[in-house]
Amino acid sequence: LTVSRISVEFARSDGNIAYALAYEYPGTTLHYSRIYKSTNGGQSWTNSFDSDRNGIDFLANVAQSQGYYNNVIAVHPTNPNIVLAGGVYMVRTDNGGNTWSQIGNEVHVDHHAMMFDPANPNTFYSGNDGGMYRSENAGQSYDKKSRGLAITQFYAMAVDQNKDSLNYGGTQDNGTVTSSSAVYGNIMGGDGFFVVVDHTNSNIYYAENPNGENIT
């Protein structure tokens, strides 16, 4: 068993308690995330999640084979039994890791940063491929707070040669977008890459996802 990226978080309210989100390669085509817990300051660890859903490890779905990249964990500042962990999706426990459930279905996928506000434990932040989200109920529900921030990453841009005010762009995990002085919209989801506009007909364009998939 080979363990790749590991994220560790100690409880502020009890330094003996720590949680670790580990990305494991069990020697198969499936890649799993495991959450471990320590109650003695990290000297020893136990598997905090050891159940399945429909015969498949539930946390394997959290990583989506991207645990080497999306891998974060946060412990509530005053209640060490509340823990949130994120990969592609987010999971949460309210009972010290005895059970976990998937949460945050209203936020963007691919979580790279998360934290509780030490001064206000009910305030929780998640930074992901969709921007920044804030929760005022310790991570149970969220509002997007990155509107207006110029943080979208573009892989490639294109300009309609017939209408130079009409631009296209492929963005990182935020689809393929088009914009002009009057219109802004999304023409494809996922990761957007190159766009080519027919130079004889602006109504015809070609866009792609990674590896040339889903060309339209």
N, C-alpha and C positions, 0 to 999 in steps of 0.2 A: 504494500500500500504506500503510495507516494502522496505526500501532502504538499500542495502548492501554496498559494497566498493565504495568509492567516491575519484576521483583524481581531484585536484584543481590546476589551474595555473593562476597567475595574469600576466597581460601584463606589461613588463618592461617599455614600452613607455608611458603607461597610467595606473597608479595604481588604477583607478576607474573601469577598465575593468577586468573581470575575467571570466573564463570558468570552468565548472565542468562536468566531465564524471561520471555519476552515474549508478550503476547496480541495477535494480529494480526487485522485485518479485511481479507481479500483482495478485497473487493468482491463477494462472493457471500453466499449464505445460510449458508455454513459459516464458523465461527470457529475459528482455529487457534492453538495454542500452539507456540512455537519456543524451543529452548534454544540460546543462543549461548555461545561460549567466547573468552576473551582470554588470551593468554600474554605480553602486554606491558603489564600494568597498566591495561588498559581503553582503550588508544589505538586498537586495532583489534579487530574481532570476526569470528569465523567461525561458520557454522552447525554446531552440534555434533550435530544430529540431522537426517538427510536421507535417510530410507528410508521405506518404507510397508509396511502390512500389509493384504492383500486389496485393494490398490489405493487404500486410504484412508490418509492420513497418520495414523500411530499416535498421535501426540501430540494430534491434534484430539480424540480420545476422552478424553484426560486433562482437557481444559478443559470439555468438554460445554457450550460456549457461555457459560461462567461465568468465564472467565479474568480479567475485570475485577474479580472478587470473590474467587475462590479462586485465589491465585497466590503461592506461596512456594517458596524454594529454600535448601538448606543444603549446605555443603561440609565434609567430614570435617576435624577440626582438625589431624591429622598426616599424612593421606594425601590430597593434592589430586585424586587420581583417583577418589575415592569421592564421589558427589554424589547427593542426593535432592531431587526436585522434586515439588510437589504442586499439584493443581488440585481437581477433583472426586475424582480418583484420584491415586495416587502412582507415580512412576517412579524408577529408580535406574540409575546407571552405576558400574562398578568399574574402568573403563579410560579415564578421562579424557574421557568423552563420545563415544567411538567407537561404542558400542552402548548402548542403553537397554532396560530391561524393566519391565513393570508389576509392582509389589509391593504389600504391605499389604492384600491382599484380606480379611484378618480384621479390619480396623479400619473405623470409620465413614467415610463419604465427606465431601467438602467440607472441604478442609484450609486453615486460616487461619494457622497458626504451626507452625514446626518448627525444631529446633536440636539440635546435638550438645553434650554437656557438655564444655567445654574441659579440665576436670580429669580426665575419664574418657571418652575418645573412643568407647568402646563403648556408652556410654549416649546414647540418642537419644530425643527427645520430639516428639510430634505433637499439636497441638491442632486439633480439628475439630468438626463439628457434633454429634458424639457424645460429646464431652468430651476428656479427655487420655489419651493412650496413651504407654507407655514401652517402649523396646527396650533390651535389655542386650547385643545383638550387632550394634550399629551399624546398626539399622534393618531387619534381616532378618526378625524376628518380634516380636510385641508383646503386652503385657498392658495391659488397661484399668486406669487408676489414678484415675478420677474417681468411683468408686462412693462414695456418701455425700455428695458435694458437691451443694449445691442450686443447680445451674446450668442447669436446663431452662428454656427460654423458652416461656411460654404465650401464645398469641395470643388465646384465648377460653376461657371457663369456662361450665359449665352445672351445674345442680343438679336432681336428680330431685325433683319436687314431692311425690311420694308417699313417697319415702325420702330425706329431707334429708341423710342420712349418705352417700348415693351421689353422687359428683361425677364430672364429665366435663371433659376439657380437650383442646384442640387445641394441639399443640406444634410448635415450629420444627424440622422435619426429624427429629422423633422420634415421629411418628405421633399418633393420637388415643388418649388413655388414659382409663381409668376407675379410680376408687379408692373404697374404703370402709374401715371400721375393720378389715375382715377380708380384703379382696380388692384387688389392684392388678393391672391388666392392660392390654394394648394391643389396641384393637379395629380399628385401621386404621394403615397405614404412611405413609411420606412426610411431607409437611407436613400437620399437622392444623389445622383451623380451627373453625368453629362446630359445635356439637352441640345438638340439640333432642330432648327426651324427651317421648313421648306422655303427656299428663297423665292419661289413663285406663288406660294399660297400660305399666308400667315396662319390660316386655320389648321394647318397640318404641322405637327411637331412630333419629335421622337424623344422619349425620356427613358431612363433606365434605373434599376436598382443595382445593388452590388453584384459583381460578376456577370453583368449584362442581363440579369433576370428581369422579367416583367416589362419588356420593352413595349411601349405603346405608340 
